[in-house]
Amino acid sequence: MDIANGDFAQLVKRTREKFGVSIDGAHDLIFADDEMRRLVARRGNQDAECRKQALWDMREKGDRSRFIEVDGKIRFRP
């Protein structure tokens, strides 16, 4: 299974509509799934736009970011 940028944006939008949550709330629900976490982490390391978004998230949120960078790779914070 793979997920494209537009697919993920649509998933976030549908999750927000279905559960009446914020963007961060939708991310919490989506990232509760290990498979989605794996796919998103992979995209963050292979796709320039995804990497840019993950790096922005780390810069803006600091320790509250879901992501960390380890040896040049984007990872989910443990």
Buried (B, 14 or more C-beta within 10 A) or exposed (E): EEBEEEEBEEBBEEBBEEEEBEEEBBBBBBBEEEEBBEBBBBBBBEBEEBBEBBBEBBEEEEEEBBBBBEEEEBBBEE
